[in-house]
Amino acid sequence: MRRAQQHRRLLAVAAITTTAAALTAGCTAEPSRIPPPASASRPAVTPSIADPQAEAKTKILATYSAFWAESVKAYEAGTEQGTKLVDYAAKDALNQTLTDIANMQRAGTTMKGAPGHRPEVSAVNLSGGQPTATISDCFDLSTWKIIDRSSGQVRPFPTEQPMHYITVFDAELQGGRWMLTKFVRHGDRTC
């Protein structure tokens, strides 16, 4: 009987030792392979201060892209109705775009496709009361076609019209958002 009790004790000790060994198998001097929770693994990092020039350039180019998306709709429809041109252009830029659309309407033409662009913000002035910017673009007409409204036929561009030329847009920060205010086509400056 005594032997049986000793045998049970040995089995119990063996079971406890085996369980303890299994539970502590991962406890070594090496760091755990399971990452700790994010809050415990890294100290709090303060966000870096954004570059105001870079942030402004991103917003300006977004306005420029949106302006052209709406302009393409207006040139194709022959009207600014149903577009958001006034959300992206003001002053001379808006007036010149509306004049171009009206002239095409009178000429019985529309535009199909979309112009190509390679815009870059060439200047930003965030100081003073009126932040301003300049966008330079290599404007590509090769993917935009003049269409005769009555026949649906493609009309050629004037022979003196370059297919790639520089356009320069001015922009102003108005009411917290960038607006295109003026543009000049430089047909003599090809790109």
N, C-alpha and C positions, 0 to 999 in steps of 0.2 A: 503494500500500500504506500509505503514511504517512497518507493521507487516511482509509483504512479504519480504521486504529488510532485516529485522532483521533475518528472518528465513534463507534467502540465506547466510547471513554472518555467522550465526551459523553453517550451513552446510559446508561452505567453511573452517571455523576454525576447525570443526570436521574432515574434510577430510585431512587438513594439519596436524593436530595432529595425526591422524591415520597413515598417511604416515611417519611422523617423527618417531613415535613409532616403526613402522615396520622397518624402516631403521636403527634405533639405538638399536634394540632388542639384537643384538649380541655384543654390546659395553658395556662390564662390566669390572669390575676390574680384573676378571680372565683372564689368557692368552688365546689367541685364540686356538681353536682346530685344525685349519688349519696351518700346519707348514710353516714358512716363506721360501723363496727360499734358496737353499743350500748356496749360496754365502753370504746371510745375516745371516744365522743361526749359522754358525760356523766360528771361526777365522781360518785363514790360518795355516795349520799344516805343518811343515817341515818334509820331509820323513826321517824315521830312517835310520841310516847307517847300511847297510847289514853286516852280520857276514861273513867275507871272508872265514873262515873255512867251515861254513855250505854251502855257495854258491859253494865252490870247491867240497865238498863231493857230492852235488847234481849233478854237472857236471860230476864228475868221475863215479858215478853210472850210469848215462845216457850213458856214453861211454861204460861202461862194458856191459850194457844191449844190446846196439846196436852191440857191438862186437859179443855177443853170438847169436843174431838174424842172423847176417851175417854168422857166423861160422856154424850154423845149416844148412843154405842153402848150404854152401860149402861142408860140410860132406855128405849131402844127394845127391848132384849132383856129387860128386867125383872130383870137381874142384873149384878153387876160381873164375873162369871166371863168370862174371855176378853178382859178389858180391862186396860189399864195404869194404872188410876186411882191405884194406890199409888205409881207413879213420879212423880206430879205433885201429889198431895194427901196431907196428914197431919193428925193431930189433929182438931180440930172440923170443918174443911172436908171431910175424908174421911168422918168419922162422919155429918155432916149429909147428905152426898150419898148414902151408903149407906142412911140412914134414909128419905130421900125415895123411893129406888128400892124399898125394902121396902114402904112405904106404898102406892105405886102398884101393886105386885104384889098386895097384899091387896085393893085396890080393883078389881082386874081391868082396870087400864088400862096403857097404854104411851104413849110419845111418838113421833111421826113428824115428820120434817123436822129442823130445827135452829134454835136461837135465834140472833137477830142480836146483834152486839156492836159497841161502840165503846169499847174499853178504852184506858185511859191509866194510866201509872204516875204516881200523884199524889205519892208520897213515897218516897225511898230513903235509908236510913241505913246507910252502910257502915262506920261507926266502931264501936268496942266489940267485945265478944266475939261478938255475935250480929247480923250484918247483917239488916236487915228492910226491907220495902217495903209499900206500899199501892197497890192497883189499884182504880180507879173505872171502872165500866162502865155504859153505857146499855144495859140488857138489853132485847131486843126479842122478845116472845112471838108476834108476829103470824105468824111463819114456822114456828112449832112447834105441833103439834096434839096434843091429848089424844085417844087412840083407845081405844074399848072393845074389850078383847081378844076377847070372845065374839062380838060382832056386827061388829066392824070399823068401826063408825060413829064419826064424830067427835063428841066430847063438848065442849060449850062450856066455856070458862073461867068461873069464878064471875063474876057481874056486877060485883062490886066490885073485881075483879082488873084493874089497869091493864095495858095491853099493852106499855108502855114505862116502865121504872122504873130507878132507880139501885141497883146492887149494889156493895158494897165488900168487897174481899178483902185479907186480910193474907198476906204471904209471908215466909219465913225462908230464909236460906242454910243448908242442912243437908248436911253431908258433901260440900261443894263444888258442890251444885246447889240451885237455888231450888225451894222447895216451898210450895204454898198451904196455909195452916194454919187459916184462919178466914174465914167470909164472912157478911155481913149483907145481907138484902134490905130495901131501903127502898121499900116499895110506896107510901108516901105522898109520895115524891119522884119525880115523873114527869120524863121527859126527851124 
